[in-house]
Every structure is written in structure tokens, then in C-alpha cells.
């Protein structure tokens, strides 16, 4: 009786998604997503999931330093409120902190920044959409990129609107008689300091987002586009969380 051999079915390993969303889908390179090297998908140091984890580790480390910096500003805020000076007439120690009313546009700016963070997250999730990623691997266009780009563009527009709104807030505060160079008003000076430093960080985020949006069209590998969007999104979310902390202190901590 002749002996027949049957081929065992190939096993497909399903991995759990990484932290903060689905990492790049690490299938064997085929079609348009292939970059050569069929063994790269088995190497934990070269696979997209491993690259994403390493890059996220360095990004989280850097963002932790940023959050500690903003936390130090909060500590400085409350320490400055306790400042006292000697009244030359009564020879008594009196406080020199006089609360200020926040410009109304600051509340609108906060809502704009929250919306921008939501748009950024939707863009990040769309770039990790598994079905679209598989189509890109197979060379069937760039559906994940097309889904993510509108949200990234919206984030860029909302972030620019936030910075413009902060400039208007500074002008409104100056019109109230609290100019930046008036050291006699510690509360207004601290407002300029906090919002200015945060706006500077946000401008860096806008530049990174603009470069990311442009570079996405030039990246050939889908995992490179995913990592670029993922890193930018985490930076943007960190700035959003930092602003909510600073806004709460400015609005309620005086």
C-alpha cells in the first residue's frame, strides 16, 4: 500500500497588541510592503513591534522629563503665592500676590487643544488599522495613510489655532494693564511664563507634526509611517495633559 504524506497546516501566531494601540502588523513582507529579508519578521530586534517598543521607551523617557518640568512650574506657582514683603508704613509682612482674571479666550483655547488631541488620536488609530495595513503590505495602495492624513491635518490646524489664541490671550491681558514687564504683578508674570513655555513646546510639536505629515508620503515601509505617527501622537498628548494641569492651576489655584 503506498504511503501518502500530508502537509501540516501552517500555524499563524496571533500576538497581543502593544501599549497604547495596535503596533505595526508584523506579517511576512509581501507585495508593496516588502523590503527584502524574509527572516526579519522572526528577529525580535528587527520586527516592527520591537522597533516600536524601543522607540516608545525613549519617547516616554523624554516626555517624563517634560512633565517633571511642568510639575516644577506648578510648585513654583504655589511657592510664589506665599511671597511676602515688608510694608514700610505699618512694618508688617503682607502678601504681594494679587490674583488675575484669566482672559476668556483661554477657556476656548483649552477646548481647541482637547479637540486637537482627539483628532491626533484618531489619526494614530487609523494608521494602525489592521485591514488597511494588510492592503499596504500587499501593495494595494495606501489606505491607512489616506485615513490618517485628514486627522493629522486637522490636528495641525487646531494646534495652530491654539497658539494664535494664546497670543490673543497675552494681548487681552496686556490690555487689562498687566504687561509682561510689570514685575509688580507676580500673578500676571507667572501667567506669561507658564503659557509662553507651553506654547514654545507646542510650536515644536507643530513643526514635528508638519514634518511627519510631509514625510509620511515618502516612507516606503508602512511600519515607518506608523512609528512616525505614534511618536508624534504621544508627544502631542503629553502637551495636552500638561496644559490641562497648568490651566487647572491658573484657573483654580489662585
LUMDRENLO-641055 format. One record per residue: x negated, y, z of N, C-alpha, C in turn. Coordinates in steps of 0.2 Angstrom, whole numbers, padded with zeros to 4 digits, always signed. Each point is the difference from the previous one (the first is absolute). Layout:
% residues N
XYZXYZXYZ ...
This chain:
% residues 254
-0004-0006+0000+0004+0006+0000-0004+0006+0000 +0000+0005-0005-0004+0005+0000+0001+0005+0006 -0005+0003+0002+0000+0005+0006+0001+0007-0003 +0005+0003+0003+0001+0007-0002-0002+0005+0006 -0002+0006-0003-0002+0005+0005+0004+0006-0001 +0003+0003+0006+0004+0006+0000-0004+0005+0003 +0000+0006-0002-0003+0006+0002+0004+0003+0006 -0004+0001+0006+0003+0002+0006+0002+0008-0001 +0006+0002+0002+0002+0007-0001-0004+0004+0003 -0002+0006-0003-0004+0005+0003+0003+0003+0006 -0004+0001+0005+0003+0003+0006-0001+0008-0001 +0005+0003+0002+0000+0008+0000+0000+0002+0007 -0005+0004+0002+0000+0002+0007+0003+0007+0000 +0004+0001+0005+0004+0006+0002-0003+0003+0006 -0002+0006-0001-0004+0003+0006+0005+0006+0002 -0001+0001+0007+0004+0005+0003-0002+0007-0002 +0004+0005-0001-0002+0006-0002-0004+0004+0006 -0004+0004-0002-0004+0004+0005+0003+0005+0004 -0004+0003+0004+0003+0006+0004+0002+0006-0004 +0006+0002+0001+0002+0006-0003+0003-0001-0007 +0002-0006-0002+0002-0001-0007-0003-0005-0004 +0003-0002-0005-0003-0006-0004-0007+0002-0003 -0005-0004+0001-0007+0002-0003+0000-0002-0007 -0005+0001-0004+0000-0002-0007+0001-0008+0000 +0004-0001-0005+0002-0007-0001-0007-0004-0003 -0002-0005+0004-0007-0003-0003+0002-0006-0003 +0003+0000-0006+0000-0005-0005-0006-0001-0004 -0001-0006-0003-0006+0000-0005+0001+0005-0005 -0006+0003-0002+0000+0005-0005+0002-0003-0007 +0006+0003-0003+0002-0002-0006+0003+0006-0004 +0000+0000-0006+0003+0005-0004-0004+0007+0001 +0005+0005+0000-0003+0007+0001-0004+0001+0006 +0002-0004+0006-0004+0002+0006-0006-0003+0001 -0002-0005-0005-0006-0004+0001-0006+0005-0001 -0005-0001+0004-0006+0003+0000-0006-0004-0001 +0001-0007-0001-0006-0004-0001-0001-0003+0007 -0003-0006+0000-0002-0003+0007+0006-0004+0003 +0001-0006-0003+0006-0004+0003+0000-0002+0007 -0007+0000+0003+0000-0002+0007+0000+0006+0005 +0001+0006-0003+0001+0006+0005+0006-0001+0004 +0005-0003-0002+0006+0000+0004+0000-0004+0006 -0005-0005-0001-0001-0005+0006-0005+0003+0005 -0004+0006-0002-0005+0002+0005+0003+0005+0004 +0000-0001+0007+0003+0005+0005-0003+0007+0000 -0006+0000-0003-0003+0007+0000+0001+0004-0006 +0003-0004-0005+0001+0004-0007+0007+0000-0002 +0004-0004+0004+0008+0000-0002+0003+0007+0002 +0005+0002-0003+0003+0007+0001+0002+0001+0007 +0003-0006+0003+0002+0001+0007-0006+0001+0005 -0006-0003-0001-0006+0002+0004-0002+0007-0001 +0000+0002-0006-0002+0007-0002+0005+0005+0004 +0006-0001+0000+0005+0004+0003-0001+0000+0007 -0001-0005+0003-0001-0001+0008-0007+0004+0002 -0005+0000-0004-0006+0003+0002+0001+0008-0001 +0003+0002-0006+0001+0007-0001+0004+0003+0006 +0006-0004+0001+0004+0003+0005-0003+0000+0007 -0005-0004+0002-0003+0000+0006-0004+0007+0000 -0004+0002-0005-0004+0006+0000+0005+0006+0000 +0006-0001-0003+0004+0006-0001+0003+0001+0007 +0002-0005+0004+0003+0000+0006-0005+0003+0005 -0006-0002-0001-0005+0003+0005-0001+0007-0001 +0000+0003-0006-0001+0007-0001+0006+0004+0002 +0006-0003-0001+0006+0003+0002+0001+0000+0007 -0002-0004+0004+0000+0000+0007-0004+0006+0003 -0006+0001-0004-0004+0006+0002+0004+0007-0001 +0004+0000-0006+0004+0006-0001+0006+0001+0005 +0003-0006+0002+0005+0001+0005-0003+0002+0007 -0006-0003+0002-0003+0003+0006-0001+0007+0000 -0002+0003-0006-0001+0007-0001+0006+0004+0001 +0006-0002-0003+0006+0003+0002+0002-0001+0007 -0001-0005+0003+0002-0001+0007-0004+0005+0004 -0007+0001-0002-0004+0005+0004+0003+0007-0001 +0003+0001-0005+0003+0007-0001+0006+0000+0005 +0004-0005+0001+0005+0000+0004-0002+0001+0007 -0005-0003+0002-0003+0001+0007-0002+0007+0001 -0004+0003-0005-0002+0007+0000+0006+0005+0000 +0006-0002-0003+0006+0004+0001+0002+0001+0007 +0001-0006+0003+0002+0000+0007-0005+0003+0005 -0006-0001-0002-0005+0003+0005+0000+0008-0001 +0001+0002-0006+0000+0007-0001+0006+0004+0003 +0005-0004+0001+0006+0003+0003-0001+0002+0007 -0005-0004+0003-0001+0001+0007-0005+0006+0001 -0002+0003-0005-0005+0006+0000+0002+0006+0004 -0004+0003+0005+0002+0005+0004-0005+0006-0001 +0002+0006+0002-0004+0005+0000+0002+0005+0006 -0005+0004+0002+0001+0004+0006+0003+0007-0002 +0006+0001+0003+0003+0007-0001-0004+0005+0004 -0002+0005-0004-0004+0005+0003+0004+0005+0005 +0006+0000-0001+0005+0004+0005+0001-0004+0006 +0003-0006-0001+0002-0003+0006-0005-0005+0003 -0005-0001-0004-0006-0005+0002+0003-0007+0001 +0005-0002-0004+0002-0006+0000-0001-0004-0006 +0000-0007+0001-0001-0004-0006+0007-0001-0004 +0000+0002-0006+0006-0001-0004-0001-0003-0006 +0005-0004-0003-0001-0004-0006+0000+0005-0006 -0004-0002-0005+0000+0004-0006+0003-0003-0006 +0003-0006+0001+0004-0004-0005+0007+0003-0001 +0001+0002-0006+0007+0003-0001+0003-0004-0006 +0005-0004+0001+0003-0004-0005+0002+0004-0006 +0000-0003-0006+0002+0003-0006+0006-0004-0003 +0004+0003-0004+0005-0004-0004-0003-0002-0006 +0001-0006-0002-0003-0003-0006+0004+0003-0006 -0003+0001-0005+0004+0003-0006+0004-0006-0002 +0006+0002-0002+0006-0005-0002-0003-0004-0006 -0004+0002-0004-0002-0004-0006-0004-0006+0002 -0003+0000+0006-0004-0006+0003+0005-0006+0001 +0006+0001+0001+0005-0006+0001+0001-0003-0007 +0001+0005-0005+0001-0003-0007-0006-0003-0002 -0006+0002+0001-0006-0003-0002-0001-0007+0003 +0002-0001+0006+0000-0006+0004+0004-0005-0004 +0006+0002-0002+0005-0005-0004-0003-0001-0007 -0004+0004-0003-0003-0001-0006-0005-0005+0000 -0004+0001+0006-0006-0005+0001+0003-0007+0001 +0005-0001+0004+0003-0006+0001+0003-0003-0007 +0003+0004-0004+0002-0003-0006-0006-0002-0005 -0005+0004+0001-0006-0002-0004-0003-0007+0002 +0000-0001+0007-0003-0006+0002+0005-0006-0002 +0006+0001+0000+0005-0005-0003-0001-0002-0007 -0001+0006-0004-0002-0001-0007-0006-0004-0001 -0005+0002+0004-0007-0004+0000+0001-0007+0001 +0004-0002+0005+0001-0007+0002+0004-0004-0005 +0004+0003-0003+0004-0003-0006-0005-0001-0006 -0004+0005-0001-0005-0001-0005-0005-0006+0001 -0002-0001+0007-0004-0005+0002+0003-0007-0001 +0006+0000+0002+0004-0006+0000+0001-0003-0007 +0001+0005-0005+0001-0002-0007-0006-0002-0003 -0006+0002+0002-0006-0002-0003-0002-0007+0002 +0004-0002+0005-0001-0007+0003+0006-0005-0002 +0004+0003-0004+0006-0005-0002-0003-0006-0004 +0002-0006+0003-0003-0006-0002+0001-0002-0007 +0007+0001-0002+0002-0002-0007-0004+0005-0005 +0000+0006+0001-0004+0005-0004-0007-0001+0000 -0003-0002+0005-0007-0002+0000-0002-0006-0004 +0005-0005+0000-0001-0006-0004+0000+0002-0007 +0005+0004-0002+0000+0002-0007-0006+0004-0002 -0003+0004+0004-0007+0003-0001-0005-0005-0001 +0000-0005+0004-0005-0005+0000+0000-0003-0007 +0006-0001-0002+0001-0004-0007-0001+0005-0006 -0001+0006+0001-0001+0004-0005+0006+0003-0003 +0006+0000+0004+0006+0002-0003+0002+0007+0002 -0005+0005-0001+0001+0007+0002-0003+0001+0007 +0003+0006+0002-0002+0002+0007+0006+0002+0004 +0005-0004+0001+0006+0002+0003-0001+0002+0007 -0004-0003+0004-0001+0003+0007-0003+0007+0000 -0004+0002-0005-0003+0006+0000+0006+0005-0002 +0004-0002-0005+0005+0005-0002+0005+0001+0006 +0001-0005+0004+0005+0001+0006-0003+0004+0005 -0006+0000+0001-0004+0003+0005-0001+0008-0001 -0002+0001-0007-0002+0007-0002+0005+0005+0002 +0007-0001-0001+0005+0006+0001+0000+0001+0008 -0001-0005+0004+0000+0002+0007-0007+0003+0002 -0005-0002-0003-0006+0004+0002+0000+0007-0002 +0003+0001-0006+0000+0007-0003+0005+0004+0005 +0005-0003+0002+0005+0003+0005-0004+0002+0007 -0004-0004+0002-0004+0001+0006-0005+0006-0001 -0003+0000-0006-0004+0006-0001+0003+0006-0001 +0006+0000-0002+0004+0006-0001+0003+0003+0007 +0002-0005+0004+0002+0001+0007-0006+0003+0004 -0005-0003+0000-0006+0002+0004-0002+0007-0002 +0000+0001-0007-0002+0007-0002+0005+0005+0003 +0007-0002+0000+0005+0004+0003-0001+0002+0007 -0003-0006+0004-0001+0001+0007-0005+0005+0001 -0006+0000-0003-0005+0004+0001+0002+0008-0002 +0004+0000-0005+0002+0007-0002+0005+0003+0006 +0004-0005+0003+0004+0002+0005-0004+0002+0006 -0006-0003+0001-0004+0002+0006-0003+0007-0001 -0002+0001-0006-0002+0007-0001+0005+0005+0001 +0006-0001-0002+0006+0004+0001+0001+0001+0008 -0001-0005+0004+0001+0000+0007-0005+0005+0003 -0006-0001-0003-0006+0005+0003+0002+0007-0001 +0003+0001-0006+0002+0007-0002+0006+0002+0004 +0005-0004+0002+0005+0002+0004-0002+0001+0007 -0005-0003+0003-0003+0001+0006-0004+0006+0001 -0003+0002-0006-0004+0006+0000+0005+0006+0000 +0006-0001-0004+0005+0005+0000+0003+0002+0007 +0000-0005+0004+0003+0000+0007-0005+0004+0005 -0006+0002-0003-0005+0003+0004-0005-0004+0003 -0001-0007-0002-0005-0004+0002-0005-0002-0005 -0004+0004-0001-0005-0001-0005-0005-0005+0002 -0004-0003-0004-0005-0005+0002-0006+0003+0004 -0001+0006-0001-0006+0003+0003+0002+0003+0007 +0006-0001+0002+0002+0003+0006-0001-0005+0006 -0006+0000+0003-0002-0004+0005+0004+0001+0006 +0004+0005+0001+0004+0001+0006+0006-0004+0000 +0001-0004-0005+0006-0004+0000-0003-0007-0001 -0002-0004+0005-0002-0007-0001+0005-0005-0003 +0006+0001+0001+0005-0004-0003+0000+0000-0008 +0000+0006-0002+0000+0001-0007-0007-0002-0003 -0005+0001+0003-0007-0002-0002+0000-0007-0001 +0003-0004+0005+0000-0007+0000+0004-0003-0006 +0006+0004-0001+0004-0002-0005-0004+0000-0007 -0003+0005-0001-0004+0001-0006-0006-0006-0001 -0003-0001+0006-0005-0005+0000+0002-0007-0001 +0006-0002+0003+0003-0007-0001+0002-0001-0007 +0005+0005-0002+0003-0001-0007-0006+0001-0005 -0005+0004+0001-0005+0001-0005-0004-0006-0001 -0002-0003+0005-0004-0006+0000+0004-0006-0003 +0006-0001+0002+0004-0005-0003+0001+0001-0008 +0002+0007-0002+0000+0001-0007-0006-0001-0004 -0006+0001+0003-0006-0002-0003-0001-0007-0001 +0002-0004+0005+0000-0008-0001+0005-0002-0006 +0006+0004+0000+0005-0002-0005-0002+0002-0007 -0004+0006-0001-0003+0001-0006-0004-0005-0003 -0004-0003+0005-0005-0005-0002+0005-0006-0002 +0005-0002+0003+0005-0005-0002+0003+0001-0006 +0001+0007-0002+0003+0001-0007-0005-0001-0005 -0006+0002+0001-0005-0001-0005-0001-0008-0001 +0000-0004+0006-0001-0007-0001+0006-0003-0004 +0006+0003+0002+0006-0003-0004+0000+0002-0007 -0002+0006-0002-0001+0002-0007-0005-0005-0004 -0006-0001+0004-0005-0004-0004+0002-0007+0000 +0004-0002+0005+0003-0007+0000+0005-0001-0006 +0004+0005-0001+0005+0000-0005-0003+0000-0007 -0005+0003-0001-0004+0001-0006-0003-0007-0001 -0004-0002+0005-0004-0006-0001+0004-0006-0001 +0006-0001+0002+0004-0006+0000+0001-0002-0008 +0000+0005-0004+0001-0002-0007-0007-0003-0003 -0006+0001+0003-0006-0002-0002-0002-0007+0003 +0003-0001+0005-0002-0007+0004+0003-0005-0004 -0004-0005-0002+0002-0006-0004+0003-0005+0004 -0003-0001+0006+0002-0006+0004+0006+0003+0005 +0005-0004+0000+0006+0002+0004-0002+0001+0008 -0004-0005+0002-0002+0001+0007-0004+0006+0002 -0003+0003-0005-0004+0007+0001+0006+0005+0001 +0005+0000-0004+0005+0005+0000+0004-0001+0007 +0001-0006+0002+0003-0001+0006-0004+0003+0006 -0006-0002+0000-0004+0003+0006-0001+0007+0000 +0000+0004-0006-0001+0007+0000+0007+0003+0003 +0005-0003-0002+0007+0003+0003+0000-0002+0007 -0002-0006+0002+0001-0001+0007-0004+0004+0005 -0006+0001-0002-0005+0005+0004+0003+0007+0000 +0002+0002-0005+0003+0007-0001+0006+0001+0005 +0004-0006+0000+0007+0000+0003-0002+0000+0008 -0005-0004+0002-0001+0000+0007-0003+0007+0003 -0004+0003-0004-0002+0007+0001+0006+0005+0001 +0004-0001-0005+0006+0005+0000+0004-0001+0006 +0002-0006+0002+0004-0002+0005-0003+0003+0007 -0007-0001+0000-0003+0002+0006+0000+0008+0001 +0000+0004-0005+0001+0007+0000+0007+0002+0002 +0005-0004-0002+0007+0001+0002+0001-0002+0007 -0003-0005+0003+0001-0001+0007-0004+0005+0004 -0006+0002-0002-0003+0006+0003+0004+0006+0000 +0003+0002-0005+0004+0006+0000+0006-0001+0004 +0003-0005+0001+0006-0001+0004-0002+0001+0007 -0006-0003+0002-0003+0001+0007-0001+0008+0001 -0003+0003-0005-0002+0007+0001+0006+0005+0000 +0005-0002-0004+0006+0004+0000+0004-0001+0006 +0000-0006+0003+0004-0001+0006-0003+0004+0006 -0007+0000+0000-0004+0004+0005+0002+0008-0001 +0000+0002-0006+0001+0007-0001+0007+0002+0001 +0005-0004-0001+0007+0001+0001+0002+0000+0007 -0002-0005+0003+0002-0002+0007-0005+0001+0005 -0006+0000-0001-0005+0000+0005-0002+0007+0003 +0003+0006-0003-0001+0006+0002+0004+0002+0006 
